[in-house]
Amino acid sequence: MINLNIIKKLIDNKFFRSVILIAGGTAFGQAIIIISSPIISRLYSPEEYGILTTFTAVLGMLAVVGSLKYEWGIAIADDDDKAINVTALSFLVLFVVVGLLALILYGYGEEILVIMDGENLYKYRLFIPIGVLFIGIYNILTQWALRKKNFKALSKTKVSQSIVQSLIHILFGFFNMGPIALIIGRILGQSAGTITLAIPFLDKDRKLIKKINRKDIFWSAKRYIKFPLISSISQFLNTASIQLPVLFISSQYGNKAIGFYGLANSIINLPTTLIGNAVGDVFYGEAASVGNQDPLRLKQLSIEILKKLMIIGLVPLIIIVLFGPYLFLFVFGVEWKEAGIYARIISFLAYARLIFIPVSRIYSIFERQKEAFLIDALRVILVIIVFTITNYLNLNLLYAVSLYSFSISLVYLITFLVLQKIINYEINKVS
């Protein structure tokens, strides 16, 4: 029988305090985004926002594998000596990847972007490796902060990211700088807060840096080889399942359509960003230290989190389904009313992401990269099938988004069921 008192004690006294800390920073940051969005939507056209959406999609797929996911080994390393060498390895890999990416995009950027249905980004192509570098550094330092459970610093970065992005978009927008302003704002926004994470790393953990050596870096590369071989590919596929629709929509329906979809998607996924990511970060920080020793505790916590997120997510879901188009008309202007129609459909997928994604970190905790890879591959295959069908049947964007949202929501449910099976297996191992 599940001891609810233990769960309550964990959640009330420790876990949710950390969640609230990160979520509070994220909430303040997202409030800035929400407040600034009506201004930004009147400074840029749907077509310009469409270019940003396409750029974000390409950057998102590449940035997620900037360090080949070696940074995921930082939080789960046995001790700080090993963790610091994993950190050094992550930075080394990131610099190599960014350098190669810059050379490839400079020489063959047009051909590659055509393949990715992102040819409208050609003149902005060199901003992609810059974005990968900045975001990659932030991601590595985030993993170190999670290891040290420095949730306060992480909370501050969420605020910094929103402030920087919004200020650049608004300021540059008044000068009619167009898509390049949106791109620069997005890069600097996503990487803002790096200094906040770097200061405690360089201050409190300075002595650890001296323990970085070539032998341990090579050991780390071998110890966590599953991360680049499986996890990086899996995470790329995971991100691709989210971002590929952007590229398909851009190619099949044009920049204006993807502008509507992009705004709807970014606004509707705010609860996931606000709550889901905060819960996921804290869950990973807690679970990484107890998962293998006490999988039952991990199972109890994952189910409790799922139940709470299901309740929390119902409020924004109902509001968007009932009033989506009218809210977008009122907030963003008459030019963006159509985005509210797509928001209604996307809200169901956003709800699924909110409740299922936080506990998906269990794959990394138990190093079950194979299962994660298969699930992520399934998502990408479904996305390709969906948009191939919509293109073949010449369906409008509304049907395309509906079919995509339903299919991927179903996969998220399957993901959770597989995770519970993994946890049950680990429980049986230690019992």
C-alpha positions in Angstrom: 0.0 0.0 0.0 1.3 3.4 -0.9 2.3 5.5 2.0 0.6 8.8 1.2 2.1 10.5 4.3 5.6 10.0 2.9 4.5 11.4 -0.4 2.8 14.4 1.2 5.9 15.1 3.3 8.2 15.0 0.3 6.0 17.1 -1.8 4.9 19.7 0.7 8.2 20.2 2.5 10.8 19.8 -0.3 9.7 19.0 -3.8 7.0 21.6 -4.3 9.0 24.3 -2.7 11.6 23.8 -5.4 8.9 23.6 -8.1 7.3 26.8 -6.8 10.7 28.6 -6.8 11.4 27.7 -10.5 7.8 28.1 -11.5 7.6 31.5 -9.8 10.5 32.7 -11.9 9.1 31.2 -15.0 5.7 32.7 -14.2 7.1 36.2 -13.8 9.0 35.7 -17.1 6.0 34.4 -18.9 3.9 37.3 -17.6 6.4 39.6 -19.3 6.0 37.6 -22.5 2.2 37.8 -22.3 2.2 41.6 -21.5 4.7 42.3 -24.3 3.0 40.0 -26.9 0.2 42.5 -27.9 2.8 45.1 -28.6 5.1 42.7 -30.5 2.2 41.4 -32.6 1.5 44.9 -33.8 5.1 45.6 -34.7 5.6 42.5 -36.8 3.5 40.9 -39.5 2.4 37.3 -39.5 4.8 36.7 -42.4 7.7 38.1 -40.3 6.6 36.0 -37.3 6.5 33.1 -39.6 10.2 33.4 -40.4 11.0 33.5 -36.7 8.9 30.4 -36.2 10.8 28.6 -38.9 14.1 29.7 -37.5 13.1 28.6 -34.0 12.2 25.2 -35.4 15.6 24.7 -37.1 17.5 26.1 -34.1 15.5 24.0 -31.7 16.4 20.7 -33.5 20.1 21.5 -33.7 20.5 23.1 -30.3 19.1 20.2 -28.5 22.1 18.1 -29.6 24.8 20.7 -29.4 26.7 18.7 -26.7 25.4 15.4 -28.0 23.5 15.2 -24.7 26.6 14.5 -22.7 25.4 17.3 -20.3 22.7 14.8 -19.1 25.5 12.9 -17.4 26.3 15.9 -15.1 23.4 15.5 -12.8 23.6 11.7 -12.4 27.4 11.4 -12.1 28.5 9.5 -8.9 30.5 12.5 -7.5 31.5 16.1 -8.2 34.9 15.0 -9.5 33.3 13.0 -12.2 30.6 15.5 -12.8 33.1 18.3 -13.5 34.9 16.2 -16.1 31.5 15.4 -17.8 30.9 19.2 -17.8 34.3 19.8 -19.5 33.5 17.1 -22.0 30.1 18.7 -22.8 31.8 22.1 -23.4 34.4 20.5 -25.7 31.8 18.6 -27.7 29.7 21.7 -28.0 32.6 23.8 -29.4 33.4 21.1 -32.0 29.8 20.7 -33.1 29.2 24.5 -33.4 32.4 24.9 -35.5 31.4 22.1 -37.8 27.9 23.4 -38.1 29.1 26.9 -39.0 31.4 25.5 -41.7 28.6 23.3 -43.2 26.0 26.1 -43.2 28.5 28.6 -44.7 29.4 26.3 -47.5 26.2 24.2 -48.1 23.6 26.2 -46.2 21.2 26.6 -49.1 21.1 22.9 -50.0 20.6 21.9 -46.3 17.9 24.4 -45.7 16.0 23.3 -48.8 16.0 19.7 -47.5 14.7 21.0 -44.1 12.0 23.1 -45.8 13.7 26.2 -44.3 15.0 27.9 -47.4 13.5 31.2 -46.2 16.2 31.3 -43.6 19.2 31.3 -46.0 20.3 34.9 -45.3 20.0 34.2 -41.6 21.8 30.9 -41.7 24.9 31.9 -39.7 22.7 32.9 -36.8 21.9 29.2 -36.3 25.4 28.1 -35.1 25.6 31.2 -32.9 22.2 30.2 -31.3 23.4 26.6 -30.9 26.5 27.9 -29.0 24.7 30.3 -26.7 21.9 27.9 -25.9 24.3 25.0 -25.5 26.3 26.8 -22.9 23.1 27.7 -21.0 22.0 24.0 -21.1 25.3 22.7 -19.7 25.3 25.2 -16.8 21.6 24.3 -16.2 22.5 20.7 -15.6 25.2 21.7 -13.2 22.7 23.9 -11.3 20.3 21.0 -11.2 23.0 18.8 -9.7 23.7 21.4 -7.0 19.9 22.0 -6.7 20.5 25.7 -7.2 16.9 26.3 -8.1 17.1 29.9 -7.1 19.6 30.7 -9.8 17.5 28.8 -12.3 14.5 30.8 -11.3 16.4 34.0 -12.0 17.3 32.9 -15.5 13.7 32.3 -16.4 13.0 36.0 -15.7 16.2 37.2 -17.5 15.2 35.2 -20.7 11.8 36.8 -21.0 13.0 40.3 -20.2 15.8 40.2 -22.7 13.7 38.7 -25.5 10.8 41.1 -25.1 13.0 44.2 -24.8 14.9 43.3 -28.0 11.8 42.5 -29.9 10.0 45.7 -28.9 13.0 48.0 -29.2 14.2 46.7 -32.6 10.5 46.5 -33.8 10.2 50.3 -33.5 13.1 50.6 -35.9 11.4 48.2 -38.4 14.3 45.8 -38.4 12.0 42.9 -39.4 12.8 39.2 -39.0 16.4 39.7 -37.9 15.2 41.5 -34.8 13.0 38.6 -33.9 15.9 36.1 -34.5 18.4 38.1 -32.4 15.9 38.5 -29.6 15.1 34.8 -29.6 18.8 33.7 -29.4 19.7 36.2 -26.7 16.5 35.5 -24.9 16.9 31.7 -24.8 20.5 32.0 -23.6 20.0 34.8 -21.1 20.8 33.9 -17.6 24.0 32.1 -18.5 26.0 34.5 -16.3 23.7 33.9 -13.4 24.4 30.2 -13.6 28.1 30.7 -14.4 28.9 32.9 -11.3 28.2 30.2 -8.6 29.8 27.6 -10.8 33.0 29.6 -11.1 32.8 30.8 -7.5 31.8 27.9 -5.3 33.1 25.1 -7.5 36.3 26.7 -8.7 38.4 24.1 -7.0 36.7 21.3 -8.9 37.8 22.9 -12.2 41.4 22.1 -11.3 40.4 18.4 -11.3 39.6 18.4 -15.0 42.0 16.1 -16.8 42.2 14.4 -20.1 42.0 10.9 -18.6 38.8 11.5 -16.8 37.3 13.3 -19.8 38.0 10.3 -22.0 36.5 8.1 -19.2 33.4 10.2 -19.1 33.0 10.0 -22.9 33.1 6.2 -22.7 31.0 5.9 -19.5 28.2 8.0 -20.9 28.5 6.9 -24.6 24.8 6.0 -24.7 23.9 9.7 -24.5 25.5 10.7 -27.8 24.8 7.4 -29.5 21.2 7.0 -28.4 19.9 9.9 -26.3 21.1 12.7 -28.6 19.4 11.0 -31.6 16.3 10.3 -29.4 16.2 13.9 -28.2 16.7 15.2 -31.8 13.7 13.0 -32.8 11.7 14.2 -29.8 12.4 17.9 -30.8 11.8 17.1 -34.5 8.4 15.7 -33.7 7.6 19.2 -32.3 9.4 21.3 -34.8 8.9 19.4 -38.0 5.2 20.5 -38.3 6.5 24.0 -38.4 8.7 23.2 -41.4 5.9 21.2 -43.1 3.4 24.0 -42.6 5.9 26.6 -43.8 6.5 24.6 -46.9 2.9 23.6 -47.7 1.0 26.7 -46.5 3.4 29.6 -46.5 4.9 32.1 -44.1 1.6 33.7 -43.1 0.1 30.4 -42.1 3.1 29.4 -40.1 3.0 32.8 -38.5 -0.5 32.1 -37.2 0.5 28.6 -36.1 3.6 29.9 -34.4 1.9 32.5 -32.3 -0.9 30.1 -31.4 1.6 27.4 -30.5 3.8 29.6 -28.4 0.9 31.1 -26.4 -0.9 27.8 -25.9 2.2 26.1 -24.6 2.8 28.7 -21.9 1.4 26.4 -19.2 3.9 23.7 -20.3 6.7 26.2 -20.2 5.5 27.7 -16.9 4.6 24.6 -15.0 5.7 21.5 -16.9 9.3 22.5 -17.3 9.6 23.7 -13.7 8.1 20.4 -12.4 10.3 18.4 -14.9 13.5 20.2 -13.8 12.8 19.7 -10.1 11.6 16.1 -10.6 14.9 15.3 -12.4 17.0 16.9 -9.7 15.2 14.9 -7.0 14.8 11.7 -8.9 18.4 11.5 -10.1 19.5 11.1 -6.5 16.9 8.5 -5.4 15.7 6.8 -8.5 18.0 3.7 -8.6 17.9 3.3 -4.8 14.2 3.9 -4.2 12.2 3.3 -7.4 9.0 2.9 -5.5 9.3 6.5 -4.2 9.9 7.6 -7.7 6.7 5.8 -8.9 4.7 7.4 -6.2 6.0 10.8 -7.0 5.4 10.4 -10.7 1.8 9.5 -10.3 1.1 12.2 -7.8 2.7 14.8 -10.2 0.5 13.5 -13.1 -2.7 13.8 -11.1 -1.9 17.4 -10.0 -0.9 18.5 -13.5 -4.1 17.0 -15.0 -6.2 19.2 -12.7 -4.0 22.3 -13.1 -4.1 22.0 -16.9 -7.8 21.8 -17.2 -8.4 25.6 -16.6 -6.3 27.0 -19.5 -7.6 24.1 -21.7 -11.3 25.0 -21.1 -10.7 28.8 -21.6 -8.9 28.3 -24.9 -11.4 25.8 -26.3 -14.3 28.1 -25.4 -12.9 31.6 -26.2 -9.7 31.1 -28.2 -10.5 33.1 -31.3 -12.0 36.0 -29.4 -9.1 36.2 -27.0 -6.6 36.3 -29.8 -8.7 39.0 -31.6 -8.8 41.1 -28.5 -5.2 40.7 -27.3 -3.2 40.5 -30.5 -5.3 42.5 -33.0 -7.7 41.7 -35.8 -4.9 40.4 -38.0 -4.3 37.5 -35.6 -7.8 36.2 -35.1 -7.2 33.2 -37.2 -4.4 32.1 -34.8 -7.0 31.7 -32.1 -8.8 29.0 -34.2 -5.6 26.9 -34.4 -5.0 27.6 -30.7 -8.2 25.7 -29.9 -6.9 22.6 -31.5 -3.3 22.9 -30.3 -4.6 23.2 -26.7 -5.4 19.5 -26.5 -1.8 18.6 -27.5 -0.4 21.2 -25.1 -2.4 19.6 -22.3 -1.0 16.2 -23.1 2.6 17.6 -23.1 1.9 19.3 -19.8 0.9 16.2 -17.9 3.2 13.7 -19.5 6.5 15.4 -20.3 7.8 16.2 -16.8 8.0 12.5 -15.8 9.6 11.5 -19.1 13.0 12.3 -17.4 12.7 8.8 -16.0 14.3 7.5 -19.2 17.5 9.3 -18.4 17.5 8.4 -14.7 17.4 4.7 -15.5 19.5 5.1 -18.6 16.7 3.5 -20.7 17.7 5.3 -23.9 16.5 2.5 -26.2 12.9 2.8 -25.1 13.1 6.6 -25.3 14.5 6.3 -28.8 11.7 4.1 -30.0 9.0 6.4 -28.6 10.6 9.5 -30.2 11.0 7.7 -33.5 7.3 6.8 -33.4 6.5 10.5 -33.0 8.6 11.6 -35.9 7.2 8.9 -38.1 3.6 9.9 -37.2 4.4 13.6 -38.0 5.8 12.6 -41.4 2.8 10.4 -42.1 0.3 13.1 -41.0 1.7 15.8 -43.2 2.3 13.5 -46.2 -1.4 12.6 -46.0 -2.5 16.2 -45.7 -0.3 17.2 -48.6 -1.5 14.3 -50.8 -5.2 15.0 -50.0 -4.7 18.8 -50.2 -6.3 19.3 -46.8 -6.4 22.7 -45.3 -4.3 23.7 -42.3 -7.1 23.2 -39.8 -7.4 19.5 -40.7 -3.7 19.1 -40.7 -3.2 20.6 -37.3 -6.1 18.5 -35.9 -4.7 15.3 -37.2 -1.3 16.1 -35.9 -2.5 17.1 -32.4 -4.5 13.9 -32.0 -1.8 11.6 -33.2 1.0 13.1 -31.0 -1.3 13.3 -27.9 -1.8 9.5 -28.2 1.9 8.9 -28.3 2.4 10.9 -25.1 -0.1 8.6 -23.4 1.9 5.6 -24.6 5.1 7.3 -23.3 3.7 7.4 -19.8 2.5 3.8 -19.9 6.0 2.7 -21.0 7.6 4.7 -18.2 5.4 3.0 -15.6 6.4 -0.3 -16.9 10.1 0.7 -16.6 9.6 1.8 -13.0 7.8 -1.4 -12.1 10.7 -3.4 -13.5 13.1 -1.4 -11.3 10.9 -1.9 -8.2 10.9 -5.6 -8.7 14.7 -5.6 -9.1 15.3 -4.0 -5.6 12.5 -5.8 -3.8 
